[in-house]
Amino acid sequence: MNLFKKTYWIIYPILIVVFMFIFDQLYTMDNFLLKGSICAVLAFIISPRKRLILTEAGKKKQITWVFLKDPIVLEQ
């Protein structure tokens, strides 16, 4: 979990590249902008979300993701 806490922000670009490779295998398209935008939208939907929550101790960052059961709380 500590590795995920430090590198959660890099998941979004990795997902774009993975979706590009998958999209190339399934459907060949010459328009790079259209292919890139479709992959970026899919990666944005699946990528982890970060939000600020207000607790009695103060503000904390919370990371939620589709593939995680419980949210991860980062100290601010």
CORDAFEN-V109766 format. One record per backbone hydrogen bond with DSSP energy under -1.0 kcal/mol. CO is the residue of the C=O (numbers start at 1). NH is the residue of the N-H. Records with the same first field share a line. If there is no record, write none. Layout:
CO = NH ; NH
//
This chain:
1 = 5
2 = 6
3 = 7
7 = 10
8 = 11
10 = 14
11 = 15
12 = 16
13 = 17
14 = 18
15 = 19
16 = 20
17 = 21
18 = 22
19 = 23
20 = 24
21 = 25
22 = 26
23 = 27
31 = 35
32 = 36
33 = 37
34 = 38
35 = 39
36 = 40
37 = 41
38 = 42
39 = 43
40 = 44
41 = 45
42 = 46
43 = 47
49 = 64
51 = 62
53 = 60
58 = 55
60 = 53
61 = 74
62 = 51
63 = 72
64 = 49
65 = 68
72 = 63
74 = 61
//
